[in-house]
Amino acid sequence: MKIHTFRLKPEQDLFDELESFVAAQKIEAGCLLSSVGSLTHVTLRLANQSAYNEYEGHFEIVSLNGTVSTHGSHLHLAISDEKGTTIGGHLVSGCKIYTTAEIVIAVFEDVIYQRELAADSGYEELAVYPR
């Protein structure tokens, strides 16, 4: 296993920068080990919804987890506002960093993560293959 640790800066897009990092590092199988930071604009796809929801304000990243791969990532984000109200969903483009996002990614070098249509769910789901 290989570990990458990096920081995203104000105004960067959380999802886009993660995808760019994964592509630049040619990560074919990985997961987020840790992530903390803050956002000013949040775009999420909530559970069982096709449209995106957008939120403006100052939010803490209380959880960001999932799998990453050059063949498709699957990430969930939970944020909280100044009152501690928390909401979460699928991370998509449009989440802007406020002060920082500290990211730690584990890379698994013995497998490849793919996204394949699964008959049981009707969605593209994780498929794991040996390298």
Stockholm file with secondary structure:
# STOCKHOLM 1.0

chainA/1-131         MKIHTFRLKPEQDLFDELESFVAAQKIEAGCLLSSVGSLTHVTLRLANQSAYNEYEGHFEIVSLNGTVSTHGSHLHLAISDEKGTTIGGHLVSGCKIYTTAEIVIAVFEDVIYQRELAADSGYEELAVYPR
#=GR chainA/1-131 SS CEEEEEEECTTCBHHHHHHHHHHHHTCSSEEEEEEEEEEEEEEEECTTCSSCEEEEEEEEEEEEEEEECTTCCEEEEEEECTTCCEEEEEECSCCEEEEEEEEEEEECTTEEEEEEECTTTSSEEEEEEEC
#=GC SS_cons         CEEEEEEECTTCBHHHHHHHHHHHHTCSSEEEEEEEEEEEEEEEECTTCSSCEEEEEEEEEEEEEEEECTTCCEEEEEEECTTCCEEEEEECSCCEEEEEEEEEEEECTTEEEEEEECTTTSSEEEEEEEC
//
